[in-house]
């Protein structure tokens, strides 16, 4: 999501006096007043295709990626967990998730959570439109809903890699329901609930048109302040996250760490060999994730334009750089370059570029990709072993750590002096002045807020799950494998 909201309303209101700005806003308003905007067929097709690509990231992509990394006796359990998480989240998104997270955007909402005015998609029809990130441009609301649904689906599915091979299926389902409702939805609202660009431009125009009429000007300024105040509180603070560095990856990563610690280590961890049973499956899954990620990142622009193209090339470059960087680091430290390491680098690069893909320059993406792998490799090996937690598939070491580096890197790489796009200001119709201290403060605030809310909330939810259904199967069932003991079938019949 491209968060193009000025964070300081008072400064914006004070900047609306220049005559040139008045002409700019008046011209834009004349174009908008001619007739209501209608969706562009190209934008609509792009968003629908991207929705399918993001679904492919989950099933089959993530399912095969995680499935190949576990032992044979637990392969089917991972596939089943991913499939059912996707299905459960699809239901809850249309029942209440969309409305609480994003459905009331630009309407009656508060900075911390949305309302239920669009629960069960009330009032949404094939003629309903949703705002994009350009004035006078909209997309069908159903297309926006299903695109955002795929993000809602994959985020809790990412978490299961941290506690793979040792959690009851009933606990996975209850955890998913509670976590997606009380953790994902609020954070998505904080970061991605923003006012429609047309509303901001119209309010800014009204301020200019008020001229010396104090009463009209005060009313217009109050309206603009109301519009800004209806955005999520992290968006108001100026945090930017193009496609989910905080909402998806840091959120899932820190939840995975908490879950791995609370649930405990796999039976036999540190005493028995637990190698991936099929790196072939893992490579297939990672490849599907890479391809699908173009929908994840470029689709977050909502429009098929130059910014979407920027997101595509940045996603490609950062991923290539991270895979190459991980290979070099592992080769230098372990003596051999492994396929598992290269695949891990691919995921780390994809995660790191996610928040920055529509803001950074291609060379900025290259630097970010090269830089992220050494840090993630350190967390997935030395730090994990030193601290002794069993993050089975390195959800924390890759998603959370790369997400943090990406979120902070976005605050730097958005700088126009480094080739970045800057942060667009709808009240002036152009990127605003870059302030590194302000932007980095906002990024740090978003990272910390996500870690605290997700970390504490995940712990509480796990305690509830433990009380209601229990978290782990009996030791003998875990040793036999979750495929048979939880689902009564096997991934392989040999």
VEXTORVEX-506888 format. One record per residue (C-alpha): residue in one letter; y, x, z. Coordinates in steps of 0.1 Angstrom, whole numbers, always signed. Layout:
residues N
type	yy	xx	zz
A	Y	X	Z
...
***
This chain:
residues 494
type	yy	xx	zz
X	+0	+0	+0
X	+34	+14	-10
X	+56	+7	+19
X	+91	+7	+5
X	+111	-7	+34
X	+142	+9	+49
X	+135	+15	+85
X	+170	+13	+99
X	+186	-21	+90
X	+220	-13	+104
X	+224	+17	+82
X	+213	-3	+52
X	+238	-31	+59
X	+266	-5	+62
X	+257	+10	+28
X	+260	-22	+8
X	+298	-20	+2
X	+301	+2	-30
X	+311	-16	-61
X	+283	+0	-81
X	+257	-14	-58
X	+273	-49	-61
X	+269	-47	-99
X	+233	-35	-96
X	+223	-63	-73
X	+242	-89	-92
X	+225	-79	-124
X	+191	-79	-108
X	+198	-113	-93
X	+209	-127	-127
X	+176	-117	-141
X	+157	-132	-112
X	+177	-164	-113
X	+168	-171	-149
X	+133	-183	-140
X	+107	-176	-113
X	+85	-145	-120
X	+51	-151	-134
X	+21	-127	-132
X	+16	-102	-160
X	-18	-104	-175
X	-22	-67	-175
X	-14	-64	-138
X	-37	-92	-130
X	-66	-77	-149
X	-59	-43	-133
X	-61	-57	-98
X	-93	-77	-105
X	-110	-46	-119
X	-98	-25	-90
X	-113	-51	-66
X	-147	-47	-83
X	-144	-9	-81
X	-137	-10	-44
X	-167	-33	-38
X	-188	-8	-57
X	-177	+18	-32
X	-195	-2	-5
X	-225	-15	-24
X	-241	+4	-38
X	-218	+35	-32
X	-216	+38	+6
X	-250	+23	+12
X	-267	+50	-10
X	-245	+78	+3
X	-253	+70	+40
X	-289	+60	+32
X	-297	+94	+16
X	-283	+112	+46
X	-306	+96	+72
X	-344	+100	+77
X	-368	+81	+55
X	-378	+57	+84
X	-341	+45	+87
X	-331	+43	+50
X	-336	+6	+47
X	-317	-1	+80
X	-286	+16	+66
X	-288	-4	+34
X	-292	-36	+53
X	-263	-28	+77
X	-239	-21	+49
X	-249	-52	+29
X	-245	-75	+58
X	-212	-60	+70
X	-198	-66	+36
X	-210	-102	+36
X	-198	-110	+71
X	-164	-95	+65
X	-160	-114	+33
X	-165	-147	+52
X	-141	-138	+81
X	-114	-125	+57
X	-110	-159	+41
X	-114	-179	+73
X	-87	-161	+92
X	-84	-124	+84
X	-61	-126	+55
X	-38	-150	+72
X	-35	-129	+104
X	-32	-95	+86
X	-11	-102	+55
X	-11	-139	+45
X	+22	-147	+62
X	+40	-116	+49
X	+76	-124	+42
X	+74	-157	+61
X	+71	-166	+98
X	+54	-136	+114
X	+61	-110	+141
X	+57	-72	+140
X	+23	-72	+158
X	+2	-100	+142
X	+5	-126	+115
X	+0	-163	+119
X	-27	-188	+109
X	-7	-207	+83
X	-31	-195	+56
X	-63	-197	+77
X	-92	-208	+54
X	-67	-200	+25
X	-47	-232	+32
X	-21	-238	+6
X	-34	-210	-17
X	-41	-222	-53
X	-46	-206	-87
X	-9	-210	-92
X	+1	-192	-59
X	+16	-157	-63
X	+19	-127	-41
X	+47	-101	-42
X	+41	-66	-55
X	+63	-35	-49
X	+88	-42	-77
X	+115	-68	-78
X	+107	-97	-102
X	+70	-88	-104
X	+41	-109	-88
X	+3	-111	-91
X	-19	-141	-84
X	-25	-145	-47
X	-62	-149	-52
X	-63	-115	-68
X	-43	-100	-39
X	-66	-117	-14
X	-98	-104	-29
X	-85	-69	-34
X	-75	-67	+3
X	-108	-82	+12
X	-127	-52	-2
X	-107	-29	+22
X	-116	-52	+51
X	-152	-50	+41
X	-156	-12	+37
X	-138	-1	+68
X	-163	-12	+95
X	-191	-2	+71
X	-178	+34	+73
X	-182	+34	+111
X	-220	+30	+110
X	-225	+65	+98
X	-214	+78	+133
X	-242	+59	+151
X	-268	+58	+123
X	-304	+55	+132
X	-299	+43	+168
X	-281	+9	+170
X	-297	-26	+171
X	-289	-47	+141
X	-277	-76	+163
X	-253	-51	+180
X	-240	-39	+146
X	-232	-75	+136
X	-214	-84	+168
X	-195	-51	+168
X	-184	-57	+132
X	-172	-92	+139
X	-152	-81	+170
X	-139	-48	+156
X	-127	-61	+123
X	-109	-90	+141
X	-93	-71	+170
X	-89	-36	+156
X	-86	-37	+118
X	-65	-68	+114
X	-36	-58	+138
X	-34	-23	+124
X	-33	-36	+88
X	-5	-59	+98
X	+14	-31	+116
X	+14	-9	+85
X	+11	-32	+55
X	+29	-64	+63
X	+62	-60	+46
X	+89	-83	+32
X	+88	-92	-5
X	+111	-69	-26
X	+128	-100	-41
X	+137	-113	-6
X	+153	-79	+4
X	+172	-77	-29
X	+184	-113	-26
X	+196	-108	+10
X	+214	-75	+1
X	+231	-93	-28
X	+243	-121	-5
X	+260	-95	+18
X	+279	-81	-12
X	+288	-115	-25
X	+301	-125	+9
X	+330	-101	+5
X	+356	-106	+32
X	+342	-139	+44
X	+331	-128	+79
X	+310	-159	+86
X	+290	-156	+53
X	+286	-119	+57
X	+273	-122	+92
X	+248	-148	+81
X	+236	-127	+52
X	+233	-96	+75
X	+213	-117	+100
X	+190	-128	+72
X	+184	-92	+61
X	+177	-82	+96
X	+153	-111	+99
X	+135	-100	+68
X	+131	-64	+80
X	+122	-77	+115
X	+93	-97	+101
X	+75	-66	+89
X	+48	-48	+108
X	+63	-26	+135
X	+50	+7	+120
X	+64	-4	+86
X	+97	-10	+104
X	+95	+25	+119
X	+93	+39	+84
X	+56	+49	+83
X	+41	+51	+48
X	+5	+47	+38
X	-2	+41	+2
X	-38	+31	+3
X	-52	+33	+38
X	-51	+67	+55
X	-43	+51	+89
X	-56	+15	+83
X	-90	+26	+70
X	-99	+62	+76
X	-83	+72	+109
X	-91	+38	+122
X	-128	+40	+112
X	-131	+77	+121
X	-119	+74	+157
X	-140	+43	+162
X	-170	+63	+150
X	-164	+90	+175
X	-161	+66	+204
X	-192	+48	+193
X	-212	+80	+189
X	-203	+91	+224
X	-208	+56	+241
X	-241	+49	+223
X	-254	+84	+229
X	-273	+109	+209
X	-303	+101	+187
X	-336	+105	+204
X	-347	+141	+197
X	-312	+152	+187
X	-310	+190	+190
X	-347	+193	+195
X	-361	+179	+163
X	-351	+185	+127
X	-331	+156	+112
X	-323	+166	+76
X	-312	+141	+50
X	-342	+126	+33
X	-327	+123	-2
X	-296	+143	-12
X	-302	+129	-47
X	-294	+94	-33
X	-264	+109	-14
X	-250	+124	-46
X	-254	+91	-65
X	-236	+73	-36
X	-208	+99	-35
X	-204	+97	-72
X	-200	+59	-70
X	-175	+64	-42
X	-155	+88	-62
X	-153	+65	-92
X	-146	+34	-71
X	-119	+52	-52
X	-97	+50	-82
X	-96	+13	-76
X	-90	+19	-40
X	-60	+42	-45
X	-45	+32	-78
X	-52	-5	-72
X	-31	-3	-41
X	+0	-2	-63
X	-9	-37	-74
X	+7	-31	-108
X	-6	-12	-139
X	+23	+11	-143
X	+33	+48	-139
X	+28	+48	-102
X	-8	+37	-107
X	-12	+65	-131
X	+2	+89	-106
X	-23	+77	-80
X	-51	+82	-105
X	-43	+118	-113
X	-36	+127	-77
X	-69	+112	-66
X	-87	+132	-93
X	-70	+165	-86
X	-72	+164	-48
X	-109	+155	-49
X	-117	+184	-73
X	-97	+208	-51
X	-114	+197	-19
X	-149	+199	-33
X	-142	+234	-46
X	-125	+245	-14
X	-155	+232	+8
X	-179	+251	-15
X	-160	+284	-11
X	-156	+281	+26
X	-193	+273	+31
X	-204	+300	+7
X	-183	+325	+27
X	-194	+314	+61
X	-231	+305	+55
X	-240	+326	+25
X	-250	+297	+2
X	-231	+269	-14
X	-248	+236	-7
X	-247	+203	-25
X	-242	+185	+8
X	-211	+206	+14
X	-197	+199	-20
X	-203	+162	-16
X	-186	+164	+19
X	-157	+181	+2
X	-154	+152	-23
X	-152	+126	+5
X	-127	+147	+24
X	-104	+151	-6
X	-106	+114	-14
X	-97	+105	+22
X	-69	+130	+25
X	-51	+119	-7
X	-55	+82	+0
X	-22	+78	+20
X	-3	+102	-3
X	-17	+93	-38
X	+14	+72	-49
X	+39	+95	-32
X	+29	+131	-38
X	+32	+151	-70
X	+0	+163	-87
X	+7	+199	-74
X	+11	+184	-39
X	-22	+167	-43
X	-38	+200	-53
X	-25	+217	-22
X	-36	+189	+1
X	-71	+190	-14
X	-74	+227	-10
X	-62	+225	+26
X	-83	+196	+39
X	-118	+210	+35
X	-116	+241	+58
X	-103	+219	+86
X	-130	+192	+81
X	-157	+218	+78
X	-146	+233	+111
X	-148	+199	+128
X	-181	+190	+112
X	-198	+222	+124
X	-183	+243	+152
X	-162	+217	+170
X	-190	+191	+169
X	-216	+215	+181
X	-192	+229	+208
X	-184	+194	+222
X	-220	+181	+218
X	-214	+146	+204
X	-238	+132	+178
X	-216	+119	+150
X	-247	+115	+127
X	-230	+115	+93
X	-197	+131	+103
X	-175	+100	+102
X	-150	+115	+126
X	-151	+150	+112
X	-143	+138	+77
X	-126	+104	+78
X	-105	+107	+109
X	-96	+144	+105
X	-89	+142	+67
X	-71	+109	+73
X	-48	+125	+99
X	-41	+155	+76
X	-34	+131	+47
X	-11	+108	+68
X	+9	+138	+80
X	+9	+155	+46
X	+22	+123	+31
X	+54	+126	+52
X	+59	+161	+37
X	+47	+156	+1
X	+68	+124	-5
X	+99	+147	-4
X	+115	+147	-39
X	+123	+183	-35
X	+86	+190	-36
X	+80	+167	-65
X	+74	+136	-45
X	+86	+101	-53
X	+107	+96	-22
X	+106	+62	-4
X	+121	+34	-24
X	+149	+14	-9
X	+152	-21	-23
X	+187	-26	-11
X	+200	+1	-35
X	+173	-1	-62
X	+164	+36	-59
X	+146	+60	-35
X	+166	+66	-3
X	+176	+100	+10
X	+147	+120	+24
X	+148	+129	+61
X	+119	+150	+71
X	+124	+146	+108
X	+126	+109	+106
X	+96	+106	+82
X	+73	+129	+101
X	+82	+111	+133
X	+72	+78	+117
X	+39	+93	+104
X	+30	+108	+138
X	+38	+74	+154
X	+14	+57	+130
X	-14	+82	+136
X	-11	+80	+173
X	-9	+42	+174
X	-40	+40	+153
X	-59	+64	+174
X	-50	+47	+207
X	-55	+11	+196
X	-87	+18	+177
X	-101	+42	+203
X	-95	+20	+234
X	-103	-12	+215
X	-136	+2	+202
X	-147	+13	+237
X	-140	-22	+251
X	-158	-39	+222
X	-189	-16	+226
X	-190	-26	+263
X	-189	-63	+253
X	-217	-57	+228
X	-238	-38	+254
X	-234	-67	+278
X	-242	-95	+253
X	-270	-80	+231
X	-275	-44	+241
X	-267	-14	+219
X	-299	+5	+214
X	-335	-4	+207
X	-362	+9	+230
X	-370	+46	+226
X	-404	+40	+211
X	-388	+17	+185
X	-362	+42	+177
X	-389	+69	+172
X	-408	+46	+149
X	-377	+39	+129
X	-354	+10	+125
X	-367	+0	+91
X	-399	-14	+106
X	-388	-23	+142
X	-355	-40	+132
X	-363	-54	+98
X	-401	-54	+93
X	-400	-36	+60
X	-397	-1	+46
X	-375	+15	+21
X	-405	+33	+6
X	-441	+22	+4
X	-458	+56	+4
***
